[in-house]
Amino acid sequence: MTPTDFAGHLTGFLTAYLAGQRNASPNTIRSYRDTFLLLLRYLRDVGGLPVEKITMATLAAPTIVAFLEHLLTERQCSPRTCNQRLAAIHAFARYVQGEAPECLLAMQRILAIPPRRFARKPVAYLEAADLGAVLAQPDASSATGRRDAVLLSVLYDTGARCQELLDLRVQHVRLDAPAQVRLTGKGRKTRIVPLMPSTVALLRGYLEAQRLLEPDAADRPVFAGRTGSPMSRSGLRYLLAKHARSAANSRTGIPSKVGPHTLRHSKAMHMLQAGVPLVIIRDILGHVDMKTTEVYARADLEMKRRALETTAKSPNAPTTPSPSWRENRELMAWLTTL
């Protein structure tokens, strides 16, 4: 059986292009692969087309639109998830444009498919007191509890993404002044994040207890599971949710769902409320676009309220004059008869 042109382009896209030219992370490649896995299953099960017979001619814009509608209605995916799938297909279309000029028009029609609009949810974050309650939940009398306490403290202090923390190795940690960690985020971009003295003390004790300060431990993961391998994303989400549920038994302000990104949002909001400039927050969080960081400024209603109150109390604040037509007695009398 002769391989189809679609098979060749898709293999090159997921292997040589994403990993070699784009330097995409394994998580990005996995996400793109899952998108095309869903597309292949849709064409096979709904369209009745065997996978080995799918060609580039099959990938017309109406087919992609129908696939996205299938995700939204049949699989009950959110508009945000549909947009993520569309972004992967758009990336493939841009790749094919340079590899197969004869497909240029078809690929540009796919690129013209717009993402779906959706209502953005407010940024979920923990107030300082609620965050303290969550961080206090791990049992310090057990080795696992001490690891959880250090893990949650580092996760909040650095504002790291879930995978960034799990990829952290001992060699990426500096405990001497200036204490810092080196995180590698999206697009393999590396950034340096300082550590607070309290977190340094916790981290130093943890590394000493785990014998991770020895010279041969430089490449070992800072936070590992029972087998010694790096903790999984699901494991991190599980332990955070567990401690959040325990804290919610005594506090009502903790949301029902608390994930690693909640602590990242909390760090950003707390820095913003403390007067840290958005540029510094952007660099600590590793945002590429300032617009992403500005979401936190729009979310903090309390800061907006305080700003309005401060302006209103200012002696130089303008006063709203009474409209001149209110001083016209004849006009006011006539309006009253109406």
C-alpha positions as CSV (number, residue, x, y, z in Angstrom):
1,M,0.0,0.0,0.0
2,T,1.4,3.4,-1.0
3,P,1.4,6.0,1.8
4,T,-0.8,9.0,1.3
5,D,0.4,12.5,1.1
6,F,-1.5,13.3,4.3
7,A,0.4,10.5,6.1
8,G,3.8,11.9,5.0
9,H,3.0,15.5,5.9
10,L,1.5,14.6,9.3
11,T,4.5,12.4,10.2
12,G,6.9,15.1,9.3
13,F,4.9,17.7,11.2
14,L,4.8,15.7,14.5
15,T,8.4,14.5,14.3
16,A,10.9,16.5,12.4
17,Y,9.1,19.9,12.4
18,L,7.7,20.3,15.9
19,A,10.6,18.7,17.7
20,G,13.5,19.7,15.4
21,Q,12.6,23.1,14.0
22,R,10.0,24.5,16.5
23,N,11.7,23.0,19.5
24,A,8.3,22.3,20.9
25,S,8.0,20.6,24.3
26,P,6.8,17.0,24.7
27,N,3.5,18.2,26.1
28,T,2.9,20.4,23.1
29,I,3.7,17.6,20.7
30,R,1.4,15.3,22.7
31,S,-1.4,17.8,22.6
32,Y,-1.1,18.2,18.8
33,R,-0.9,14.4,18.3
34,D,-4.1,14.0,20.3
35,T,-5.9,16.6,18.1
36,F,-5.1,14.6,15.0
37,L,-6.0,11.4,16.7
38,L,-9.5,12.8,17.3
39,L,-9.6,14.0,13.8
40,L,-8.7,10.6,12.3
41,R,-11.3,8.9,14.5
42,Y,-13.9,11.4,13.4
43,L,-13.2,10.8,9.7
44,R,-13.3,7.1,10.3
45,D,-16.3,6.7,12.5
46,V,-18.5,9.7,11.4
47,G,-17.2,10.2,7.8
48,G,-16.8,6.5,7.0
49,L,-13.4,7.0,5.6
50,P,-10.6,4.5,6.5
51,V,-7.5,6.1,8.0
52,E,-5.2,4.7,5.3
53,K,-7.3,6.5,2.6
54,I,-7.2,10.0,4.1
55,T,-5.5,12.4,1.8
56,M,-4.8,16.2,1.9
57,A,-7.8,16.6,-0.3
58,T,-9.9,15.3,2.5
59,L,-8.8,18.1,4.8
60,A,-11.0,20.8,3.3
61,A,-12.2,23.7,5.4
62,P,-15.9,22.4,5.6
63,T,-14.5,19.1,7.0
64,I,-12.6,20.9,9.7
65,V,-15.6,23.0,10.6
66,A,-17.8,19.9,10.9
67,F,-15.1,18.3,13.1
68,L,-15.0,21.2,15.5
69,E,-18.8,21.2,15.7
70,H,-18.6,17.4,16.5
71,L,-16.2,18.2,19.4
72,L,-18.6,20.9,20.7
73,T,-21.9,18.9,20.4
74,E,-21.1,15.2,20.5
75,R,-18.0,15.2,22.8
76,Q,-19.3,18.1,24.9
77,C,-16.0,20.0,24.6
78,S,-15.8,23.6,25.8
79,P,-15.2,26.4,23.3
80,R,-11.8,26.9,24.8
81,T,-10.9,23.2,24.1
82,C,-12.2,23.5,20.5
83,N,-10.0,26.5,20.0
84,Q,-7.0,24.5,21.2
85,R,-7.7,21.8,18.7
86,L,-8.1,24.4,16.0
87,A,-4.8,26.0,16.9
88,A,-3.1,22.6,16.3
89,I,-4.8,22.3,12.9
90,H,-3.8,25.8,12.0
91,A,-0.2,25.0,12.9
92,F,-0.3,22.0,10.6
93,A,-1.8,24.1,7.8
94,R,1.0,26.6,8.1
95,Y,3.5,23.8,7.9
96,V,1.9,22.2,4.8
97,Q,1.9,25.6,3.0
98,G,5.7,25.5,2.9
99,E,5.9,21.8,2.1
100,A,3.2,21.5,-0.6
101,P,2.5,24.7,-2.6
102,E,-0.3,22.9,-4.5
103,C,-2.2,22.8,-1.2
104,L,-1.8,26.5,-0.6
105,L,-5.4,27.5,-1.2
106,A,-6.9,24.7,0.8
107,M,-4.6,25.4,3.7
108,Q,-5.4,29.2,3.7
109,R,-9.1,28.4,3.8
110,I,-8.4,26.3,6.9
111,L,-6.4,29.2,8.4
112,A,-9.4,31.4,7.8
113,I,-11.5,29.4,10.2
114,P,-11.9,31.7,13.2
115,P,-11.8,30.6,16.8
116,R,-15.0,30.4,18.8
117,R,-15.9,33.2,21.1
118,F,-16.5,32.4,24.8
119,A,-17.1,34.1,28.1
120,R,-13.8,34.3,30.1
121,K,-14.2,33.1,33.6
122,P,-12.8,35.4,36.4
123,V,-9.3,34.5,37.6
124,A,-9.6,32.0,40.4
125,Y,-7.1,32.7,43.2
126,L,-6.8,32.3,47.0
127,E,-6.8,35.1,49.4
128,A,-3.7,35.2,51.7
129,A,-5.5,33.7,54.7
130,D,-7.0,30.9,52.6
131,L,-3.6,30.2,51.0
132,G,-2.0,30.0,54.4
133,A,-4.7,27.4,55.5
134,V,-3.9,25.3,52.4
135,L,-0.1,25.5,53.0
136,A,-0.6,24.4,56.6
137,Q,-2.4,21.2,55.8
138,P,0.5,18.8,55.1
139,D,1.5,16.7,58.1
140,A,5.0,17.7,59.1
141,S,5.5,14.6,61.1
142,S,5.8,12.4,58.0
143,A,8.3,12.4,55.2
144,T,5.5,12.7,52.6
145,G,3.9,15.5,54.5
146,R,7.2,17.4,54.7
147,R,7.7,16.9,50.9
148,D,4.2,18.2,50.2
149,A,4.7,21.3,52.4
150,V,7.9,22.2,50.6
151,L,6.4,21.4,47.2
152,L,3.4,23.7,47.8
153,S,5.6,26.5,49.2
154,V,7.9,26.4,46.1
155,L,5.0,26.1,43.8
156,Y,3.4,29.3,45.2
157,D,6.7,31.2,45.8
158,T,7.9,30.8,42.2
159,G,4.5,31.0,40.5
160,A,5.6,28.0,38.4
161,R,3.5,26.1,36.0
162,C,2.8,22.5,36.9
163,Q,5.2,21.0,34.4
164,E,7.9,23.5,35.3
165,L,7.9,22.4,38.9
166,L,8.0,18.7,38.0
167,D,10.9,19.2,35.6
168,L,12.9,21.0,38.3
169,R,16.2,19.3,39.0
170,V,18.6,19.8,42.0
171,Q,21.1,21.6,39.7
172,H,18.5,24.2,38.9
173,V,18.2,25.3,42.6
174,R,20.5,27.8,44.2
175,L,20.2,28.2,48.0
176,D,23.1,30.6,48.6
177,A,22.4,34.3,48.2
178,P,20.9,35.3,45.9
179,A,18.6,32.2,46.3
180,Q,16.8,31.3,43.1
181,V,15.5,28.6,40.8
182,R,15.9,28.2,37.1
183,L,12.6,27.2,35.4
184,T,12.1,26.0,31.9
185,G,8.6,26.9,30.5
186,K,6.7,27.0,27.3
187,G,8.8,27.1,24.1
188,R,11.8,25.8,26.2
189,K,12.3,29.3,27.5
190,T,14.3,29.6,30.7
191,R,13.8,32.2,33.4
192,I,15.3,32.8,36.8
193,V,12.9,33.3,39.8
194,P,14.1,34.4,43.2
195,L,13.1,32.5,46.4
196,M,11.9,34.0,49.7
197,P,14.0,33.3,52.8
198,S,11.2,31.2,54.4
199,T,11.0,29.0,51.3
200,V,14.8,28.7,51.1
201,A,14.9,27.4,54.7
202,L,12.2,24.8,53.9
203,L,13.9,23.8,50.7
204,R,17.3,23.4,52.3
205,G,16.0,21.2,55.1
206,Y,14.1,19.1,52.6
207,L,17.1,18.7,50.2
208,E,19.4,17.7,53.2
209,A,16.9,15.1,54.5
210,Q,16.6,13.6,51.0
211,R,20.3,13.6,50.5
212,L,19.9,15.8,47.4
213,L,22.8,18.1,48.2
214,E,25.4,15.5,47.4
215,P,27.4,16.0,44.2
216,D,26.0,13.0,42.4
217,A,22.4,14.2,43.0
218,A,22.6,17.2,40.7
219,D,20.5,15.7,37.9
220,R,17.8,14.1,40.2
221,P,14.3,15.6,40.4
222,V,13.7,17.8,43.4
223,F,10.2,16.4,43.9
224,A,9.9,12.7,43.1
225,G,7.4,10.0,43.8
226,R,7.9,6.8,45.7
227,T,9.8,5.2,42.9
228,G,12.3,8.1,42.7
229,S,11.0,9.2,39.3
230,P,9.6,12.7,38.8
231,M,6.1,13.2,40.2
232,S,3.4,13.1,37.6
233,R,1.0,15.9,36.8
234,S,-1.9,14.0,38.1
235,G,-0.1,13.2,41.3
236,L,0.6,16.9,41.9
237,R,-3.0,17.9,41.2
238,Y,-4.2,15.1,43.5
239,L,-2.2,16.1,46.5
240,L,-3.0,19.8,46.1
241,A,-6.8,19.0,45.8
242,K,-6.5,16.8,48.9
243,H,-4.9,19.6,51.0
244,A,-7.4,22.1,49.7
245,R,-10.3,20.0,50.7
246,S,-8.9,19.6,54.2
247,A,-8.5,23.4,54.5
248,A,-12.0,24.0,53.1
249,N,-13.4,22.1,56.2
250,S,-12.5,25.1,58.4
251,R,-12.7,27.9,55.9
252,T,-15.5,28.9,53.5
253,G,-13.5,31.1,51.1
254,I,-11.6,28.2,49.4
255,P,-13.1,27.2,46.0
256,S,-14.2,23.7,45.3
257,K,-11.5,23.1,42.7
258,V,-7.9,24.1,43.5
259,G,-5.2,23.2,41.1
260,P,-1.6,24.1,40.5
261,H,-2.6,27.0,38.3
262,T,-4.7,28.4,41.2
263,L,-1.5,28.9,43.2
264,R,0.1,30.6,40.2
265,H,-2.8,32.9,39.9
266,S,-2.7,33.6,43.6
267,K,1.0,34.5,43.4
268,A,0.3,37.0,40.6
269,M,-2.6,38.6,42.4
270,H,-0.8,38.9,45.6
271,M,2.2,40.6,43.9
272,L,-0.2,42.9,42.1
273,Q,-1.9,43.9,45.3
274,A,1.5,44.5,46.9
275,G,2.3,47.1,44.2
276,V,4.7,45.0,42.1
277,P,4.8,46.4,38.5
278,L,3.2,44.3,35.8
279,V,6.5,44.0,33.9
280,I,8.1,42.3,36.9
281,I,5.1,40.0,37.3
282,R,5.3,39.1,33.6
283,D,9.0,38.1,33.9
284,I,8.4,36.0,37.1
285,L,5.5,34.1,35.5
286,G,7.2,33.8,32.2
287,H,4.5,35.4,30.1
288,V,5.5,36.2,26.5
289,D,2.8,38.8,26.0
290,M,2.0,41.6,28.4
291,K,-1.7,41.1,27.6
292,T,-1.7,37.8,29.4
293,T,-0.4,39.5,32.6
294,E,-2.9,42.3,32.3
295,V,-5.7,39.8,33.0
296,Y,-4.8,39.9,36.7
297,A,-5.0,43.7,36.8
298,R,-8.5,43.5,35.3
299,A,-9.5,40.8,37.8
300,D,-8.7,42.6,40.9
301,L,-12.0,44.5,41.7
302,E,-10.8,45.4,45.1
303,M,-7.9,47.4,43.8
304,K,-10.3,49.1,41.4
305,R,-12.6,50.0,44.2
306,R,-9.8,51.4,46.3
307,A,-8.6,53.5,43.4
308,L,-12.0,55.0,42.9
309,E,-12.4,55.8,46.6
310,T,-9.0,57.4,46.6
311,T,-9.8,59.6,43.6
312,A,-13.2,60.6,45.1
313,K,-11.5,61.7,48.4
314,S,-8.8,63.7,46.7
315,P,-9.2,67.5,47.3
316,N,-8.5,68.1,43.6
317,A,-11.2,65.7,42.5
318,P,-13.6,67.4,40.1
319,T,-17.2,67.9,41.2
320,T,-20.2,67.3,39.0
321,P,-21.9,70.7,38.4
322,S,-25.7,70.9,38.6
323,P,-27.2,71.2,35.1
324,S,-28.2,74.8,34.2
325,W,-31.7,73.8,33.1
326,R,-32.5,72.9,36.7
327,E,-32.2,76.6,37.6
328,N,-34.9,77.6,35.1
329,R,-38.0,77.8,37.3
330,E,-40.5,78.1,34.4
331,L,-39.0,75.1,32.6
332,M,-39.1,73.1,35.8
333,A,-42.7,74.0,36.5
334,W,-43.7,73.0,33.0
335,L,-41.8,69.6,33.3
336,T,-43.7,69.0,36.6
337,T,-47.1,69.4,34.9
338,L,-46.1,66.6,32.5
